[in-house]
Structure formats: C-alpha cells, structure tokens
Amino acid sequence: MDRARSTPKARQETSDTEIVAALEQVAQDPHERAFLIVHGDAYRNYYLQFARVDGMLHCEAVANEYLKPPDQLDAEHTAVLESLGWSAPGEGIANWWRKVQLG
C-alpha cells in the first residue's frame, strides 16, 4: 500500500514554538496530572508524552513494542535517546522514559 495515500491528514501543523509553550504550561501547571502528547507521525505511531506528577515531569517516547517492524527504532535512534538521558523500556515502564525534577 502506498504510504502517501494511506497517511491520515494532519489535524493541524504545530510549530516548535507552540510545542515548547505547551510543554512549559504543563511544567508550570500547579495542578498535578497535567499532560501533553506530541504526535510526530500519527501513521507510524511516533509520539512523545509528558506528564507532571509529584513535582516531576515524566517523559515517555514510544518504544518498539508499539511500532510496526518497518517503523521500529534502530540502534542509532536508541543510542541518541540514551545519549540524551532517556532510559530504555523496563522497570514497569513500557516506553523509553526520563524524569525531570521541576522547580
């Protein structure tokens, strides 16, 4: 199947500035459980999610378990995540993850 024809249309293109502003809003929200999900490619299921919990920003990036084989992250991609401080799936977390202390 031709991917160009089967790719869903983007609901809205979002600029990097808008994503940063939304992430800052989650990080600064005084209410716990504020969250943001960023879809990099909805067809391939690439996403990041961020949630504020107990004064921490919990960050997750999709893991291969949720990706089709041709779309899975290869060793180069996972090395980049690790170099940026992300942890591989495990410890009860199914996605790549990172926790950041807020404030």
Contacts in CASP RR format, 6 or more apart in sequence:
PFRMAT RR
TARGET T0000
AUTHOR 0000-0000-0000
METHOD contacts of the structure
MODEL  1
MDRARSTPKARQETSDTEIVAALEQVAQDPHERAFLIVHGDAYRNYYLQF
ARVDGMLHCEAVANEYLKPPDQLDAEHTAVLESLGWSAPGEGIANWWRKV
QLG
3 43 0 8 1.000
6 43 0 8 1.000
7 43 0 8 1.000
8 42 0 8 1.000
8 43 0 8 1.000
10 42 0 8 1.000
14 38 0 8 1.000
19 38 0 8 1.000
22 36 0 8 1.000
23 36 0 8 1.000
23 50 0 8 1.000
25 34 0 8 1.000
25 36 0 8 1.000
26 34 0 8 1.000
26 35 0 8 1.000
26 36 0 8 1.000
26 50 0 8 1.000
26 51 0 8 1.000
26 52 0 8 1.000
26 57 0 8 1.000
27 52 0 8 1.000
27 57 0 8 1.000
27 102 0 8 1.000
29 52 0 8 1.000
32 52 0 8 1.000
32 53 0 8 1.000
32 54 0 8 1.000
32 55 0 8 1.000
33 51 0 8 1.000
33 52 0 8 1.000
33 53 0 8 1.000
34 51 0 8 1.000
34 52 0 8 1.000
35 49 0 8 1.000
35 50 0 8 1.000
35 51 0 8 1.000
35 52 0 8 1.000
36 49 0 8 1.000
36 50 0 8 1.000
36 51 0 8 1.000
37 47 0 8 1.000
37 48 0 8 1.000
37 49 0 8 1.000
37 50 0 8 1.000
38 47 0 8 1.000
38 48 0 8 1.000
38 49 0 8 1.000
38 50 0 8 1.000
39 46 0 8 1.000
39 47 0 8 1.000
40 46 0 8 1.000
40 47 0 8 1.000
40 48 0 8 1.000
44 67 0 8 1.000
44 68 0 8 1.000
44 71 0 8 1.000
45 62 0 8 1.000
45 66 0 8 1.000
45 67 0 8 1.000
45 68 0 8 1.000
45 71 0 8 1.000
46 62 0 8 1.000
46 67 0 8 1.000
46 71 0 8 1.000
47 61 0 8 1.000
47 62 0 8 1.000
48 59 0 8 1.000
48 60 0 8 1.000
48 61 0 8 1.000
48 62 0 8 1.000
49 59 0 8 1.000
49 60 0 8 1.000
49 95 0 8 1.000
50 57 0 8 1.000
50 58 0 8 1.000
50 59 0 8 1.000
50 60 0 8 1.000
51 57 0 8 1.000
51 58 0 8 1.000
52 58 0 8 1.000
52 102 0 8 1.000
55 101 0 8 1.000
55 102 0 8 1.000
55 103 0 8 1.000
56 99 0 8 1.000
56 100 0 8 1.000
56 101 0 8 1.000
56 102 0 8 1.000
57 99 0 8 1.000
57 100 0 8 1.000
57 102 0 8 1.000
58 97 0 8 1.000
58 99 0 8 1.000
59 86 0 8 1.000
59 97 0 8 1.000
59 98 0 8 1.000
59 99 0 8 1.000
59 100 0 8 1.000
60 93 0 8 1.000
60 95 0 8 1.000
60 96 0 8 1.000
60 97 0 8 1.000
61 81 0 8 1.000
61 86 0 8 1.000
61 95 0 8 1.000
61 96 0 8 1.000
61 97 0 8 1.000
62 95 0 8 1.000
62 96 0 8 1.000
63 73 0 8 1.000
63 89 0 8 1.000
63 94 0 8 1.000
63 95 0 8 1.000
63 96 0 8 1.000
64 72 0 8 1.000
64 73 0 8 1.000
65 89 0 8 1.000
65 94 0 8 1.000
66 94 0 8 1.000
66 95 0 8 1.000
67 73 0 8 1.000
73 81 0 8 1.000
78 88 0 8 1.000
78 96 0 8 1.000
81 96 0 8 1.000
82 88 0 8 1.000
84 98 0 8 1.000
85 98 0 8 1.000
86 96 0 8 1.000
86 97 0 8 1.000
86 98 0 8 1.000
87 93 0 8 1.000
87 96 0 8 1.000
87 97 0 8 1.000
87 98 0 8 1.000
88 96 0 8 1.000
89 95 0 8 1.000
89 96 0 8 1.000
89 97 0 8 1.000
END
